């Protein structure tokens, strides 16, 4: 992830680190009756989240920039970069990857 405009310093992810951007609206759910359940309403069980990968380190093998990944947001470190909020994690902390490029592989289900 590199930004070359103005005073923004380029950032390079190291090792197997992955930088993801969480869609804040994706946490909301709708019940079968049409009631909107906000992401802040905890149901007792831990809930995983989907996010878009914006940068990867050189040793990340299964994840690429632009992929959607499933991860546990409670275990990760958040960081603010140029006014935007991101999550930094190791590639091994990613539970699943959703990407068009995986269509040739046997994924088991489709989103």
C-alpha positions, 0 to 999 in steps of 0.5 A, spaced: 500 500 500 503 506 497 500 513 497 505 518 493 501 524 494 503 530 498 505 528 505 503 521 505 508 516 507 508 510 503 507 503 507 509 496 506 507 490 509 512 486 512 512 478 513 505 475 512 502 481 515 495 483 512 492 489 512 484 489 511 479 494 511 472 493 514 466 495 511 462 498 517 455 497 514 457 489 513 456 488 520 448 489 520 444 484 519 436 483 517 432 478 521 427 474 517 421 479 519 425 485 516 428 488 523 435 491 522 440 488 527 446 493 528 453 490 529 453 492 536 448 487 538 452 481 541 448 475 541 453 472 546 457 468 541 463 470 537 461 473 530 466 473 525 467 479 520 468 480 512 473 485 510 477 487 504 484 486 503 488 492 501 495 490 502 499 484 504 506 482 506 511 479 501 510 472 505 503 472 504 501 466 500 493 465 500 491 472 500 491 477 495 490 485 495 482 485 493 480 479 496 474 478 501 477 475 508 473 472 514 476 473 520 475 474 528 475 482 529 476 481 537 483 478 536 486 484 531 489 490 532 486 496 529 490 502 526 488 509 523 492 510 516 491 517 513 484 518 517 481 511 515 481 505 520 484 498 518 485 492 521 492 488 521 493 481 522 497 475 520 495 471 514 494 465 519 489 469 522 484 469 516 479 463 516 477 464 509 478 467 503 473 469 497 475 471 491 473 470 483 480 467 482 478 461 486 473 459 482 477 454 478 479 451 485 474 446 489 471 451 494 465 448 497 460 454 497 459 460 493 458 467 496 
